[in-house]
Amino acid sequence: MLPRRSYYIPFENCDEALKCKDRNNQIRFNSLNGNWSFRYFNSLDEVELEYKDELFNNINVPSVWQMEGYDYNQYTNVKYPIPFNPPFVPKDNPCGLYIKEFNLENFCDKRDYHLNFEGVDSCFYIWINDYFVGYSQISHSISEFDITKYLSSGINVIKVLVLKWCDGTYFEDQDKFRMSGIFRDVYILERANQRINDYSIKTNVDLVKNIGYIYIDILDTKNKPDIKYYLFNDNNDMILSGNIIDDKIMLKIEDVQLWNPEDPKLYTLLMETKAEVIKEKIGVRVINIEDKVLKINSIPVKLKGVNHHDSHPKKDM
């Protein structure tokens, strides 16, 4: 599995980055959502990875298999959903095998292809064209795999075996219904061979002089790309541009437009390499605590907590 990184979907060029509003329409984004072949097993001991048409049904991805007629619903609060015996889980561990054929249009052997799962509960194994790719857990976090060497031109086959319980279940016990399966989007990103992999962006403000600062730190790259940057204000006017040298730069903004909850103005940053562009929306603000009071841009703020879970009135995902 690839190291965890900042979230982004790469663009083909600056024009696409400025105009495209839906990631499903981006050239480098290839969704694998939709109908998959699915087979449910009551235990890991029963699993068979071979595809036999008469034993499989269709299931929609993303979804949870409890709402598709498999297994049963289970609600827990303070108790664990399984007998407490960390790091072990029950031998009768339900599993779901997902299989899908896909064809990457305009397949290019000079590009890299990264497979992304945005949410799978609780853990899963992956095969591409019957080659084992990897394993991941942490249900509500993105898992990304480099599948370039496993792909071929034309039709490819992906298999995903999802287990209901894993040792991570002991860390994920929450006040919610326990649901299983591929419950968030699955997609393949086409990546340039020379690119940014990860970065960090931080902001600060001189409130007296009304000057904002954006600190860009390029954390990881492939093949040492030359990096250009373009910064646009809330009106989409370009106000700064240049090159990022030695993987770090500080951008200084005069008469800065500050972000706040009532008026969340955002700057748009484009980071361009030879064959790829990354876009990031940035809110410039300063947060601090004075005398036990939380302040944003020196203005006291009260927070009201929210317990959020992915949910749907019919699918409960």
C-alpha positions in Angstrom: 0.0 0.0 0.0 1.2 3.5 -0.8 2.0 6.0 2.1 -1.0 8.1 3.2 -1.0 11.5 1.6 -2.9 14.8 1.3 -6.2 14.3 -0.5 -6.3 15.4 -4.2 -7.3 14.2 -7.6 -4.7 15.2 -10.2 -5.8 17.3 -13.3 -4.5 17.0 -16.8 -3.6 20.7 -17.1 -4.4 24.1 -15.6 -7.4 24.7 -17.8 -9.1 21.6 -16.6 -8.1 22.4 -13.0 -9.8 25.8 -13.2 -13.0 24.7 -15.0 -13.8 21.2 -13.9 -16.1 21.1 -10.8 -16.8 17.3 -10.6 -14.0 14.8 -10.1 -16.0 12.2 -12.1 -15.4 14.4 -15.2 -11.6 14.6 -14.7 -9.5 12.9 -17.3 -7.2 11.2 -14.8 -10.1 9.9 -12.7 -11.6 6.4 -13.6 -14.5 5.3 -11.4 -15.0 1.6 -10.6 -18.3 2.3 -8.9 -21.4 0.4 -10.1 -22.3 -3.3 -10.4 -19.8 -5.9 -9.1 -20.2 -9.7 -8.9 -20.5 -10.6 -5.2 -20.4 -13.8 -3.1 -21.0 -13.9 0.6 -19.3 -16.4 3.0 -20.2 -17.1 6.6 -16.6 -17.7 7.5 -13.1 -17.1 6.2 -12.7 -20.9 6.1 -15.3 -21.1 3.4 -13.8 -18.6 1.0 -13.1 -19.6 -2.6 -11.5 -17.0 -4.8 -12.5 -18.7 -8.1 -15.4 -17.1 -10.0 -18.3 -19.4 -10.7 -21.2 -17.6 -12.3 -24.0 -19.6 -10.6 -22.6 -18.8 -7.1 -22.4 -15.0 -7.6 -25.0 -12.2 -7.5 -24.7 -8.5 -8.4 -24.1 -5.9 -5.7 -23.8 -2.2 -6.0 -20.5 -0.4 -5.1 -20.5 1.6 -2.9 -23.0 -0.1 -0.5 -23.0 -2.3 2.7 -23.9 -5.9 2.3 -26.3 -6.0 5.3 -28.6 -3.7 3.3 -28.3 -6.0 0.3 -29.7 -9.1 1.9 -26.6 -10.6 3.5 -25.6 -11.1 7.2 -27.6 -9.1 9.8 -27.8 -5.6 11.3 -26.0 -5.1 14.6 -26.0 -2.0 16.8 -23.4 -1.4 19.5 -22.7 1.5 21.8 -20.3 0.9 24.8 -19.9 -2.8 24.1 -17.7 -4.4 21.5 -19.6 -6.1 18.6 -17.4 -9.2 19.1 -16.1 -11.0 22.2 -13.3 -9.0 23.8 -10.1 -10.9 23.1 -7.7 -8.5 21.4 -6.1 -8.8 18.9 -8.1 -11.9 18.0 -11.5 -12.0 16.3 -14.1 -14.8 16.0 -13.2 -17.8 13.8 -16.6 -17.4 12.1 -15.7 -14.1 10.4 -18.1 -13.2 7.6 -16.5 -12.3 4.3 -17.6 -10.8 1.0 -15.8 -11.5 -2.3 -16.2 -8.7 -4.9 -15.1 -9.2 -8.6 -15.3 -6.7 -11.5 -13.9 -6.5 -15.0 -12.8 -3.1 -16.2 -11.2 -1.6 -19.2 -9.0 1.5 -18.9 -9.5 3.6 -22.0 -6.3 5.1 -23.5 -4.1 2.8 -21.4 -0.5 4.2 -21.3 2.5 2.1 -20.2 4.4 5.3 -19.5 2.0 6.4 -16.7 1.4 5.0 -13.2 -2.0 3.8 -12.1 -3.1 4.1 -8.5 -6.1 2.2 -7.1 -8.1 4.0 -4.4 -10.6 2.8 -1.9 -12.2 5.6 0.2 -13.8 3.3 2.7 -14.0 -0.5 3.3 -15.2 -2.1 6.6 -13.3 -3.7 8.2 -10.3 -4.9 6.2 -9.6 -6.2 2.7 -7.3 -8.1 0.3 -6.8 -7.1 -3.4 -5.9 -9.1 -6.5 -5.5 -7.6 -10.0 -5.5 -10.2 -12.8 -5.0 -12.9 -10.1 -1.8 -11.2 -8.8 -1.9 -10.3 -5.2 -1.6 -6.5 -4.7 -2.0 -5.9 -1.0 -4.0 -5.6 2.2 -5.4 -2.7 4.1 -7.5 -1.8 7.2 -8.6 1.5 8.9 -12.2 1.5 7.6 -12.8 5.2 7.2 -9.5 6.2 5.6 -8.4 6.1 2.0 -6.2 3.1 1.0 -4.1 3.6 -2.2 -2.2 1.0 -4.1 0.2 1.2 -7.1 -1.3 -1.4 -9.5 0.8 -0.3 -12.6 2.8 -3.5 -13.0 -0.4 -5.7 -12.6 -2.3 -4.1 -15.5 -2.4 -5.0 -19.1 -4.0 -3.4 -22.2 -7.6 -4.4 -22.6 -9.8 -6.1 -20.0 -8.5 -6.4 -16.5 -10.1 -8.1 -13.4 -10.1 -6.9 -9.9 -10.9 -9.1 -6.9 -11.5 -7.7 -3.4 -12.0 -9.9 -0.3 -13.6 -8.0 2.6 -13.6 -9.3 6.1 -16.2 -8.2 8.6 -13.8 -8.2 11.6 -10.1 -7.6 12.1 -7.8 -6.5 14.9 -8.6 -2.9 14.0 -12.2 -3.5 15.0 -11.1 -3.0 18.6 -10.0 0.6 17.7 -13.1 1.4 15.7 -15.9 0.5 18.2 -18.4 3.4 18.1 -22.0 4.2 18.8 -23.4 3.1 15.5 -24.8 0.2 13.4 -22.1 -2.2 12.4 -22.1 -2.4 8.6 -19.7 -4.2 6.2 -18.4 -3.9 2.7 -17.0 -1.4 0.2 -19.1 1.6 1.4 -17.3 4.5 -0.3 -16.1 5.2 -3.8 -13.5 3.1 -5.6 -11.5 4.6 -8.5 -8.2 4.5 -10.4 -6.0 7.6 -10.8 -3.8 7.9 -13.8 -0.6 9.6 -12.6 2.3 11.3 -14.5 5.6 9.6 -14.1 7.1 12.9 -12.9 4.9 14.3 -10.2 4.2 15.6 -6.7 3.1 12.8 -4.3 2.5 14.7 -1.1 2.6 18.2 0.3 1.7 20.3 3.3 0.1 23.8 3.3 0.0 26.0 6.4 -1.2 29.6 6.8 -0.6 32.5 9.1 -1.8 36.2 9.4 -0.4 39.5 10.5 -3.7 40.9 11.7 -2.2 44.4 12.3 -0.8 44.8 8.8 -3.5 42.6 7.2 -0.9 40.4 5.5 -1.4 36.7 4.9 1.2 34.0 4.6 0.9 30.6 2.8 3.7 28.1 3.5 4.0 25.3 0.9 6.1 22.3 1.7 6.5 19.6 -0.9 7.0 16.4 1.1 7.4 13.8 -1.6 7.9 13.7 -5.3 8.7 11.2 -8.1 11.6 11.9 -10.5 12.2 15.4 -9.2 9.8 17.5 -11.2 10.0 21.2 -11.9 7.1 22.8 -10.0 5.3 26.0 -10.9 2.6 27.6 -8.8 -0.3 29.9 -9.5 -2.4 31.6 -6.8 -5.9 32.9 -7.5 -8.0 35.0 -5.1 -11.7 34.5 -4.3 -12.7 36.3 -7.6 -10.5 33.9 -9.6 -7.9 36.6 -10.4 -4.3 35.4 -10.5 -2.4 37.3 -7.9 0.9 35.4 -7.6 2.9 32.9 -9.7 6.4 31.5 -9.8 8.5 28.4 -9.2 8.8 26.3 -6.1 12.5 25.9 -5.5 14.0 23.3 -3.1 10.5 22.0 -2.3 9.6 25.0 -0.1 8.1 28.5 -0.6 6.3 31.2 1.4 3.7 33.2 -0.4 2.9 36.7 1.0 -0.5 38.2 0.3 -1.1 41.9 0.8 -4.6 43.0 1.9 -5.4 39.4 2.5 -9.0 38.1 2.3 -9.4 36.2 5.6 -11.4 33.0 6.0 -14.1 32.9 8.7 -17.1 30.7 9.3 -19.6 33.4 8.2 -17.7 34.4 5.1 -15.4 31.5 4.1 -13.3 33.1 1.3 -10.9 30.7 -0.3 -7.8 31.2 -2.4 -7.0 28.6 -5.2 -3.6 27.2 -5.5 -2.4 25.3 -8.6 0.8 23.3 -8.5 1.9 22.4 -12.0 4.4 19.8 -13.1 5.3 18.7 -16.6 2.2 16.5 -17.2 0.0 17.1 -14.1 -1.7 19.8 -12.0 -2.8 19.6 -8.4 -5.4 22.1 -7.1 -5.9 23.1 -3.5 -8.5 25.5 -1.9 -6.9 27.5 0.9 -8.5 29.5 3.7 -6.1 32.0 5.2 -6.8 32.5 8.9 -5.1 32.4 12.3 -6.4 30.2 15.1 -5.3 30.5 18.8 -6.5 30.1 22.3 -6.4 33.0 24.8 -7.5 32.6 28.4 -9.2 29.3 27.5 -11.1 31.0 24.7 -10.9 29.7 21.1 -10.4 32.6 18.6 -10.3 32.7 14.8 -8.7 35.9 13.5 -8.9 37.2 17.1 -12.7 36.8 17.2 -14.1 34.4 19.9 -15.8 31.3 18.5 -18.0 28.7 20.1 -18.1 25.2 18.6 -21.1 22.8 18.7 -20.0 19.2 18.5 -21.5 16.9 15.9 -21.2 13.1 15.8 -21.1 12.3 12.1 -21.4 8.9 10.4 -21.9 8.1 6.7 -25.6 7.4 6.4 -28.4 7.0 3.9 -32.1 6.7 4.6 -32.4 3.5 2.5 -28.9 2.2 2.1 -27.6 3.0 5.6 -24.1 3.3 4.3 
